[in-house]
Amino acid sequence: MTESFYTVPGAPHLTLLSDLHNRDYRPAVKSLQKREPALICITGDLIYGGIPEDDESPLHTQPNALALLRACATIAPTYVSLGNHEWMLDEEDLREMASTGATVLDNAWVEHDGLAIGGLTSGHVMRHRRRLSNLTDEERNSRRYPNEERIADIFKSPAEMLLERVPDDDWLMSFAAAPGYHILLSHHPEYRHLVPKEVELMLSGHAHGGQWRIFGHGVFAPGQGIWPKLTKGVYDDRLVVSAGLSNTAPVPRFFNPTEVVYIRG
């Protein structure tokens, strides 16, 4: 794991973490304890989001997620948004995340010392919630975590699947109009076009640095495909993308270490 240091005009001293996927959180915490950031921002994918076995909460079967949140909350105010791997988490899970002392930003924003900090929830989460709202009472009560996939998905095109996975961005204009410096946690960097220009800083992950990096460029990223444009670093003095804290792909990361990102103005 490496530490990356970026300068963004006007930004407070903060840390960006992303894509833990239930891996060992202790190296990141050791870095945080040494650097003492004023804020810790976590842009989702704390867990690895398969269908929960035996209907047990993934926060219990993947304990590193809550452990990281607890540790971070003892170091600095901690804010977390929801990534695509959190697609199944329900209200009880979100309350348990909040019980660690971290603030869960689920399509919501809060004020903090002159800052407006918001969290844009992944469209994968919103897709699952829309599906749950269409279930019958019997289907909804049969399992705590109903399977998000259905046989009908087999016949859908990639474009149709993409349209189903749109985020809820209706609240972003009111967030952008709030007083103060704006920080938006959005797991997906490809949502950049949805963010009003008044938002000074957007924090993201998801791309895992492009998995393999060749001459400073990532090779593949989910949501962006081959030769993605937004994988690691600072873009337009406004978007910062973390390469993440783990590797979940069946192939190793090349020239692409995991990282903790530090940002200053």
C-alpha positions as CSV (number, residue, x, y, z in Angstrom):
1,M,0.0,0.0,0.0
2,T,1.2,3.5,-0.9
3,E,0.3,7.0,0.3
4,S,-0.7,9.5,-2.5
5,F,-0.7,13.2,-1.8
6,Y,-2.6,15.6,-4.0
7,T,-3.3,19.4,-4.0
8,V,-6.7,20.7,-4.8
9,P,-7.3,24.4,-4.5
10,G,-9.5,25.3,-1.5
11,A,-9.8,21.7,-0.2
12,P,-9.5,21.0,3.5
13,H,-6.9,18.4,4.8
14,L,-8.7,15.1,4.2
15,T,-8.2,11.5,3.4
16,L,-9.9,9.5,0.6
17,L,-10.4,5.8,1.1
18,S,-12.3,3.4,-1.2
19,D,-12.9,-0.2,-2.2
20,L,-11.8,-2.0,0.9
21,H,-13.9,-5.1,-0.1
22,N,-13.4,-6.6,3.4
23,R,-9.6,-6.8,3.0
24,D,-7.2,-6.0,5.8
25,Y,-7.9,-2.4,7.0
26,R,-5.0,-2.1,9.4
27,P,-2.4,-0.7,7.0
28,A,-4.8,2.2,6.1
29,V,-5.5,2.9,9.8
30,K,-1.8,3.0,10.6
31,S,-1.4,5.6,7.8
32,L,-4.3,7.7,9.1
33,Q,-2.9,7.6,12.7
34,K,0.4,9.0,11.4
35,R,-1.0,11.7,9.1
36,E,-3.9,12.9,11.3
37,P,-6.3,14.2,8.6
38,A,-9.1,16.6,9.5
39,L,-11.7,14.5,7.6
40,I,-11.9,10.9,6.4
41,C,-14.1,10.3,3.3
42,I,-14.9,6.7,2.3
43,T,-16.5,6.3,-1.2
44,G,-18.0,2.9,-0.8
45,D,-17.4,-0.8,-1.6
46,L,-16.4,-1.6,2.0
47,I,-17.7,-5.1,1.4
48,Y,-17.7,-7.6,-1.5
49,G,-21.3,-7.6,-2.6
50,G,-22.4,-11.2,-3.4
51,I,-25.8,-12.5,-2.4
52,P,-25.7,-12.9,1.4
53,E,-25.5,-16.5,2.5
54,D,-28.2,-17.8,4.8
55,D,-29.7,-14.3,4.7
56,E,-27.1,-13.0,7.2
57,S,-26.0,-9.4,7.0
58,P,-22.8,-9.0,5.0
59,L,-21.6,-6.6,7.6
60,H,-21.4,-9.6,10.0
61,T,-19.9,-12.1,7.6
62,Q,-17.4,-9.4,6.4
63,P,-16.3,-7.8,9.6
64,N,-13.5,-5.6,8.3
65,A,-16.0,-3.1,6.9
66,L,-17.4,-2.1,10.4
67,A,-13.9,-2.4,11.9
68,L,-12.5,0.2,9.5
69,L,-15.4,2.6,10.2
70,R,-14.9,2.2,13.9
71,A,-11.2,2.9,13.7
72,C,-11.6,5.8,11.3
73,A,-14.2,7.4,13.6
74,T,-11.7,7.5,16.5
75,I,-9.2,9.5,14.3
76,A,-11.4,12.1,12.6
77,P,-15.0,12.8,11.5
78,T,-15.7,10.1,9.0
79,Y,-18.2,10.2,6.1
80,V,-19.1,7.2,3.9
81,S,-21.2,6.9,0.7
82,L,-22.6,3.7,-0.8
83,G,-20.9,1.9,-3.7
84,N,-22.2,-0.8,-6.1
85,H,-21.1,-3.6,-3.8
86,E,-23.4,-2.2,-1.1
87,W,-26.4,-2.9,-3.3
88,M,-28.2,-5.2,-0.8
89,L,-27.7,-3.3,2.4
90,D,-31.0,-2.4,4.2
91,E,-32.0,0.2,6.7
92,E,-30.9,-2.0,9.6
93,D,-27.5,-2.3,8.0
94,L,-27.1,1.4,7.5
95,R,-28.0,2.1,11.1
96,E,-25.3,-0.4,12.1
97,M,-22.8,1.4,10.0
98,A,-23.8,4.7,11.6
99,S,-23.4,3.1,15.1
100,T,-19.7,3.0,14.5
101,G,-19.5,6.8,14.7
102,A,-19.3,7.3,10.9
103,T,-21.8,9.4,9.1
104,V,-23.6,7.5,6.3
105,L,-24.5,9.7,3.4
106,D,-27.2,7.9,1.4
107,N,-28.2,10.5,-1.2
108,A,-27.9,13.1,1.5
109,W,-25.7,15.8,2.7
110,V,-24.7,17.5,6.0
111,E,-22.9,20.6,7.1
112,H,-19.5,20.3,8.9
113,D,-17.4,23.4,9.9
114,G,-18.3,25.4,6.9
115,L,-18.3,22.5,4.5
116,A,-21.2,20.8,2.7
117,I,-20.5,17.1,2.5
118,G,-22.7,14.9,0.4
119,G,-22.9,11.2,-0.7
120,L,-24.3,10.1,-4.1
121,T,-25.4,6.5,-3.8
122,S,-24.5,4.1,-6.5
123,G,-27.1,3.4,-9.2
124,H,-26.7,-0.3,-8.5
125,V,-28.1,0.3,-5.0
126,M,-31.0,2.4,-6.5
127,R,-31.8,-0.4,-9.0
128,H,-32.1,-2.9,-6.2
129,R,-34.3,-0.6,-4.2
130,R,-36.6,0.0,-7.1
131,R,-36.9,-3.8,-7.6
132,L,-37.8,-4.3,-3.9
133,S,-40.6,-1.7,-4.2
134,N,-42.1,-3.9,-7.0
135,L,-42.1,-7.1,-5.0
136,T,-45.2,-8.6,-3.5
137,D,-45.5,-8.6,0.3
138,E,-44.9,-12.4,0.2
139,E,-41.7,-12.0,-1.9
140,R,-40.5,-9.2,0.3
141,N,-41.0,-11.1,3.5
142,S,-39.6,-14.4,2.3
143,R,-36.0,-13.2,2.6
144,R,-34.2,-10.3,4.2
145,Y,-32.0,-10.0,1.1
146,P,-33.9,-11.0,-2.0
147,N,-31.7,-11.9,-5.0
148,E,-31.2,-8.8,-7.2
149,E,-30.9,-10.8,-10.4
150,R,-33.9,-12.3,-12.3
151,I,-34.1,-14.6,-15.3
152,A,-35.5,-11.7,-17.4
153,D,-32.1,-10.0,-17.1
154,I,-30.6,-12.5,-19.5
155,F,-32.6,-11.0,-22.4
156,K,-31.7,-7.4,-21.7
157,S,-29.0,-5.6,-23.6
158,P,-26.1,-3.8,-21.9
159,A,-27.7,-0.5,-22.7
160,E,-30.9,-1.6,-21.0
161,M,-29.0,-2.8,-17.9
162,L,-27.1,0.5,-17.8
163,L,-30.4,2.5,-17.9
164,E,-31.6,0.5,-14.9
165,R,-28.6,1.5,-12.9
166,V,-29.0,5.2,-12.8
167,P,-28.3,7.1,-9.6
168,D,-30.8,9.5,-7.9
169,D,-29.3,12.9,-8.6
170,D,-32.4,15.0,-8.0
171,W,-31.0,16.3,-4.7
172,L,-27.7,17.5,-6.1
173,M,-28.9,21.0,-7.1
174,S,-30.0,21.8,-3.6
175,F,-26.7,20.4,-2.3
176,A,-24.7,22.6,-4.7
177,A,-26.7,25.6,-3.6
178,A,-25.9,25.1,0.1
179,P,-23.4,27.6,1.6
180,G,-19.8,26.6,2.0
181,Y,-17.2,24.5,0.2
182,H,-18.8,21.4,-1.3
183,I,-17.4,17.9,-1.1
184,L,-19.3,15.1,-2.9
185,L,-18.5,11.4,-2.2
186,S,-19.5,9.4,-5.3
187,H,-18.2,5.9,-5.7
188,H,-18.4,6.1,-9.5
189,P,-16.2,8.7,-11.2
190,E,-18.2,8.2,-14.4
191,Y,-21.0,10.2,-12.6
192,R,-18.9,13.3,-13.0
193,H,-21.2,14.7,-15.7
194,L,-24.2,14.7,-13.2
195,V,-22.5,16.9,-10.7
196,P,-23.2,20.7,-10.8
197,K,-20.3,22.9,-11.4
198,E,-20.8,24.6,-8.0
199,V,-19.5,21.4,-6.3
200,E,-15.8,22.2,-5.8
201,L,-14.6,18.6,-5.0
202,M,-15.8,15.2,-6.0
203,L,-14.2,12.1,-4.5
204,S,-14.4,8.6,-6.2
205,G,-13.1,5.1,-6.4
206,H,-14.5,2.1,-8.2
207,A,-11.9,2.0,-11.1
208,H,-9.3,0.2,-9.0
209,G,-6.6,2.3,-10.8
210,G,-7.4,0.6,-14.1
211,Q,-6.1,-2.8,-12.7
212,W,-3.0,-2.6,-14.9
213,R,-1.2,0.7,-15.4
214,I,0.8,1.3,-18.5
215,F,2.7,4.6,-18.8
216,G,0.5,6.1,-16.1
217,H,-2.8,5.0,-17.7
218,G,-5.2,2.3,-16.5
219,V,-6.1,-0.6,-18.9
220,F,-9.7,-1.5,-17.7
221,A,-12.2,-0.1,-15.3
222,P,-15.8,-1.1,-14.5
223,G,-18.2,1.4,-15.9
224,Q,-15.6,2.8,-18.3
225,G,-14.3,-0.2,-20.2
226,I,-11.0,-0.5,-22.0
227,W,-8.5,2.4,-21.6
228,P,-10.7,4.3,-19.1
229,K,-10.1,8.0,-18.6
230,L,-10.8,8.3,-14.9
231,T,-8.9,5.8,-12.8
232,K,-6.4,7.4,-10.4
233,G,-5.3,11.0,-9.5
234,V,-6.7,14.5,-9.9
235,Y,-8.8,15.6,-12.9
236,D,-9.6,19.2,-13.7
237,D,-8.6,20.3,-10.1
238,R,-12.0,19.0,-9.1
239,L,-12.3,15.2,-9.3
240,V,-10.0,12.9,-7.2
241,V,-10.1,9.2,-7.9
242,S,-8.6,6.6,-5.6
243,A,-7.0,3.4,-6.9
244,G,-8.6,1.7,-3.8
245,L,-7.5,-0.5,-0.9
246,S,-7.8,-4.0,-2.5
247,N,-7.8,-6.2,-5.5
248,T,-10.9,-8.3,-6.2
249,A,-10.1,-9.3,-9.8
250,P,-8.8,-12.8,-10.7
251,V,-5.7,-11.1,-12.2
252,P,-3.2,-9.2,-10.2
253,R,-2.7,-5.4,-10.2
254,F,0.4,-4.4,-12.2
255,F,2.3,-1.1,-11.5
256,N,-0.8,-0.2,-9.5
257,P,-0.4,-0.5,-5.8
258,T,-3.3,0.0,-3.4
259,E,-3.4,3.4,-1.8
260,V,-4.6,5.9,0.8
261,V,-5.1,9.3,-0.7
262,Y,-4.4,12.6,1.1
263,I,-5.7,15.9,-0.2
264,R,-4.9,19.5,0.8
265,G,-5.8,22.9,-0.6
